[in-house]
């Protein structure tokens, strides 16, 4: 239900024969003008300390109405709203940050075009958003291509409707969609990010399914080629960042067409790959790290994946670090990643016989931030892989020893 907070008491200590603690009362008014009192006890005061502010309105889900506790005075004769661990509040914003789950096909008739997409947030269940008109056709088609990456969306200027008092399914006519917006630019969505932060998750850089499902090996396993094939060639390992080799310029000038490094001849950029002396170019991330897992050292290169450390796009990074780099939040975040442990996701094609010194990481997440690893029947245990690998090695001496190499597709130099 949608409510407006009209009064919030200070936190009051209480003590009776059975319990002792603190509480605060909040007076809410719903859209029909009915006043309801909510009482927050003990830890719930902390949970909602930054929410439920006077003169702001909120959606409340998973709360229920309770009969009035006669020990406390209440504004409503019969019911009050107890807050529990399951109660969800959302400030009624006209913007919504969510993660794209799936995109349905375009529905088109003579007069209209519409398309439904399904989104989710950390606290909200799957919600249907309806895109209308050109958004359905153009943005919808674009989102369809991106849906496997589960991009973060900021839906601007939306109307959220709550169905039967729950977030369950609601339809939102959308006027503007931002894909993978950066938090610095969405200050007006603070209410959301606060809730998400309260859950200790930053959804811009949440580990993907590929990351979660990749087989965990050691750095030594990777460097020595001592592990067995996995279907998708994706592996992850834990290592500490010992050094950031190009922290001052973690980028390169990239051909806009093929993403290879361009050469500058006077004022023009030439691309060998495109065989052109004058190409359009842009800066792209290329972050070089020296990592160690306590036993072995390796060089790791992050292209796009640098965003997982920096938390912003290349463009935004350059803009925000241009003037006073040391004061730039993202730059400091980068520098502070030194000496911390991360999980690295790498793609290793073992059939490729061209070994390389550097590993290209597709994702990187600070070790303690990672979501629980989901293990299913397809993903077998690390031990099993190591055993198979050792067996392979025994049976196939030197000549057949497999070399490994990060996939070629984004190798630019
Ligand atoms: Zn090119």
Boltz pocket constraint, residues with backbone or C-beta under 6 A from the ligand:
constraints:
  - pocket:
      binder: B
      contacts: [[A, 255], [A, 256], [A, 257], [A, 258], [A, 259], [A, 260], [A, 271], [A, 272], [A, 273], [A, 274], [A, 279]]
      max_distance: 6.0
